[in-house]
Structures are given as structure tokens and as C-alpha cells.
Amino acid sequence: EIVLTQSPATLSLSPGERATLSCRASQSVSDYLVWYQQKPGQAPRLLIYDVSNRATGIPARFSGSGSGTDFTLTISSLEPEDFAVYYCQQRTNNWPLTFGGGTKVEIK
Amino acid sequence: EVQLLESGGGLVQSGGSLRLSCAASGFTFGSYAMSWVRQAPGKGLEWVLGIYGNGGGTYYTDSVKGRFSISRDNSKNTMYLQMNSLRAEDTAVYYCAKGGGLTTYYFDYWGQGTLVTVSS
């Protein structure tokens, strides 16, 4: 099983600041790394697929980068609606699919 | 508009069974992989099972092997999760999620979730 480790667990920032979230895989996932956002009481929302492709309707302030085992989700300037929990997921054929433990981005 | 509507959740005793359904609309159901993803109270996301768009491949996480099964009826635009021998640790919100392609497992649409509570 591929283990995804997200850091930090919690990120305390102010609106307008830049957020940098990390996801590290226990073995290479090639380019098959996905990011989701989840707000309390809601289903997850797809942000980025295959490292750097923004999903439909996702603002340009969200960007993804990385390869192999180290990946980053960057939010260039936090908007009030961006405070949420973010999960990474690997979608290789190395079953099971796995998610990281999440990073909570909270208002400082 | 893509919609996924889960049903069938509820309270069940340990060792019992439950069948969840996910009714899909707004897309060509048989052309997309589907999965069940769960989230225990206050915890993170856990992928549980997945099935290819044509039903040709099914995959699961080890903790549900031999207890849970996934199926789909493309003529009814519906996916199912049969859960047997339920345990307290299966308590979670179960989400139905649409894959990005026939065999592609990033999830671009999610249902609202259905809560399964297993009492011990």
C-alpha cells in the first residue's frame, strides 16, 4: 500500500497569504497525484488531478507541482472560502487507492 | 448537471448487513469508473471499493475484503455497495464518487454521503 503523508497537519494563515501544502508518497506515484478540498459538512471537491491539472471551475490561485514522491499544492493568495481541509490521493494501479491524512488550513 | 444520490444508510447492529445505492444522472454512467469512499466521524477519507465503467474490474481495500462487494447496473444508472459482517469500525459517512474516465480513479463528482452507524 502506498502511504501518503501530508504536512503540516495544520496551517494557520491570514487571508491574502500564500499557502504551501506538502504530500509525500512512500513510493513513486508517477504523475498520478490528486488534490481535494473539503469543508465541514460537505463532500470533498476535486481541485487538481495528475499533479497540476486544475479541475473545471477551480480558480487559478490553486496550483499543483511535483513528481515521483514529493508534491505540493499552492494557494497563491488565500481567500476566505479557502479555509478548509485539503487531501491528496494517489491513483496509480497500486491498489488500494490511498488518501493522505489531510492538512487543515485555518484562519490565523 | 451531474448528480449522485446515495441511499440505504442507517443504524445496524454489529454483524449485520446493509446495502447502499448510488443513483447517478447527468452523464453517461457506463463510461465512468465509480467508487465508494468513506469517512469515519472526525477522520480523513478512506477509499473502500471501485468498479470500472463496464463493470470489468473491481478493487477493494483489504479491511473490507470478503465482507463488502461493489456492483453496478448500467441500465439503471446505479451503483451498489453490499456490506456484510459489519463492524463498529465501519461506522462512517459513505460517499459515492464518479471517476474521471472508464478506468480513471480521480473523483470529479461526489454524492452528499449517507451515514452508516454500526452499533456494538
Chai-1 contact restraints between the chains, C-beta under 6 A:
chainA,res_idxA,chainB,res_idxB,connection_type,confidence,min_distance_angstrom,max_distance_angstrom,comment,restraint_id
A,V34,B,Y106,contact,1.0,0.0,6.0,A-B,restraint_1
A,A43,B,Y95,contact,1.0,0.0,6.0,A-B,restraint_2
A,A43,B,W110,contact,1.0,0.0,6.0,A-B,restraint_3
A,A43,B,G113,contact,1.0,0.0,6.0,A-B,restraint_4
A,P44,B,W110,contact,1.0,0.0,6.0,A-B,restraint_5
A,L46,B,D108,contact,1.0,0.0,6.0,A-B,restraint_6
A,Y49,B,Y106,contact,1.0,0.0,6.0,A-B,restraint_7
A,Y87,B,L45,contact,1.0,0.0,6.0,A-B,restraint_8
A,R91,B,Y105,contact,1.0,0.0,6.0,A-B,restraint_9
A,R91,B,Y106,contact,1.0,0.0,6.0,A-B,restraint_10
A,W95,B,Y59,contact,1.0,0.0,6.0,A-B,restraint_11
A,P96,B,W47,contact,1.0,0.0,6.0,A-B,restraint_12
A,P96,B,T61,contact,1.0,0.0,6.0,A-B,restraint_13
A,L97,B,W47,contact,1.0,0.0,6.0,A-B,restraint_14
A,L97,B,Y105,contact,1.0,0.0,6.0,A-B,restraint_15
A,F99,B,L45,contact,1.0,0.0,6.0,A-B,restraint_16
A,G101,B,G44,contact,1.0,0.0,6.0,A-B,restraint_17
A,G102,B,G44,contact,1.0,0.0,6.0,A-B,restraint_18
